[in-house]
Amino acid sequence: GFVCESDETALGVIAALKDRGYKIPEDFSVVGYDGLPGISKMLTTIVQDTDKIAAKAASMLELAMLGEQPVGAVVPITLKLGQST
C-alpha cells in the first residue's frame, strides 16, 4: 500500500495504479493526508485540525515574543476512511 504526504499525491498514485490496471483497494490501499473537502468518500485520508494547529502556533509565538520558552504541543489527527483502503 501507499501512505502519501498529501491528498493530491494520493489521487495521483491512484490514477497511476488504475492506468496500469490495478484495482483500488483490492490490489493496493492508498492513504492521503490533509482531508481535502469533497474527496473524503473516495480517499482514506488523515485529517488535521488546522484551526487548533494555528491556535497552538500563535500561542507558542506569543510566548517566544514575551521571552518565554514555548512548550511543544501535539494536536490529534483523525483517520477518515474512504474507498481507497
Buried (B, 14 or more C-beta within 10 A) or exposed (E): EBBBEEBBBBBBBBEEBEEEEEEBBEEBEBBBBBBBEEBBEBBBBBBBBEEEEEEBEEEBEEEEEEEEEBEEEEBEEEEBEBEBB
